[in-house]
Amino acid sequence: MAYILAKFIRTIKPSKKLSEHYLGLFPVTEKVSFYYYLINLLEHLQAIHPVFYIFQLELAPRSRIPNHNNPSLPPLKLTAISNLK
């Protein structure tokens, strides 16, 4: 499970300061290459390409409580996706 860096994803928030730094809690599907991972995105995020560079991901911390999962963040509303430079 991993969080995605929200730096290159434009949301409906009026300012980047008000936006979340990381999005969701998504399962990592597979390792595409040494630096790239395929992420299983939710249906409302299908406009985003599902392969992410390793430095755009943050591993979810493991819970110290047995049989407990970390809660995921509420759904995100996108306005447009900016291009990576």
C-alpha positions as CSV (number, residue, x, y, z in Angstrom):
1,M,0.0,0.0,0.0
2,A,1.3,3.5,-0.9
3,Y,0.3,7.1,-0.9
4,I,0.8,9.2,-4.1
5,L,2.6,12.6,-4.1
6,A,0.0,15.2,-5.1
7,K,2.5,17.8,-6.4
8,F,1.7,17.2,-10.1
9,I,-2.1,16.5,-9.7
10,R,-4.4,19.5,-9.9
11,T,-7.4,19.4,-7.5
12,I,-10.4,21.7,-6.9
13,K,-8.6,23.3,-3.9
14,P,-8.0,27.0,-4.5
15,S,-4.3,26.8,-3.5
16,K,-1.6,24.2,-3.3
17,K,-1.1,25.2,0.3
18,L,-4.6,24.0,1.1
19,S,-4.3,20.7,-0.9
20,E,-3.2,17.4,0.5
21,H,0.5,16.5,0.2
22,Y,-0.3,12.9,-0.5
23,L,-3.3,11.2,-2.0
24,G,-5.2,8.1,-1.1
25,L,-4.0,4.8,0.1
26,F,-3.6,2.6,-3.0
27,P,-2.4,-0.9,-3.5
28,V,0.8,-1.4,-5.4
29,T,0.0,-3.9,-8.2
30,E,3.4,-4.6,-9.7
31,K,7.0,-3.4,-10.1
32,V,7.3,-2.3,-13.7
33,S,11.0,-1.6,-13.6
34,F,13.6,-0.7,-11.1
35,Y,12.2,2.8,-10.5
36,Y,8.5,2.5,-11.6
37,Y,5.5,0.9,-10.0
38,L,2.0,0.2,-11.2
39,I,-0.7,1.5,-8.8
40,N,-4.3,0.3,-8.7
41,L,-6.2,3.6,-8.8
42,L,-9.8,4.1,-7.9
43,E,-12.5,4.6,-10.6
44,H,-12.7,8.4,-10.2
45,L,-8.9,8.7,-10.7
46,Q,-8.7,6.7,-14.0
47,A,-7.7,9.9,-15.9
48,I,-4.3,9.6,-14.2
49,H,-1.7,7.3,-15.7
50,P,-1.3,4.4,-13.2
51,V,2.6,4.1,-13.4
52,F,4.5,6.2,-10.9
53,Y,8.1,6.9,-10.3
54,I,9.4,5.6,-7.0
55,F,10.0,9.1,-5.5
56,Q,6.3,10.0,-6.1
57,L,5.2,7.3,-3.7
58,E,5.3,7.0,0.0
59,L,4.8,3.6,1.7
60,A,2.0,3.4,4.1
61,P,3.2,2.8,7.7
62,R,2.2,-0.6,9.1
63,S,-0.3,-0.5,11.9
64,R,1.0,-1.7,15.3
65,I,-2.5,-2.9,16.1
66,P,-3.1,-6.5,15.0
67,N,-5.7,-7.0,12.2
68,H,-6.1,-3.2,11.8
69,N,-5.8,-1.4,8.4
70,N,-4.9,2.3,7.9
71,P,-8.0,4.3,6.8
72,S,-7.8,5.8,3.3
73,L,-8.4,9.5,2.6
74,P,-11.8,10.7,1.3
75,P,-12.4,10.8,-2.5
76,L,-10.5,13.5,-4.4
77,K,-12.0,15.7,-7.1
78,L,-9.8,16.6,-10.0
79,T,-10.0,19.7,-12.2
80,A,-7.1,18.9,-14.7
81,I,-3.9,17.0,-14.7
82,S,-0.8,19.1,-15.2
83,N,2.1,17.8,-17.3
84,L,5.3,16.4,-15.7
85,K,8.4,18.4,-16.6
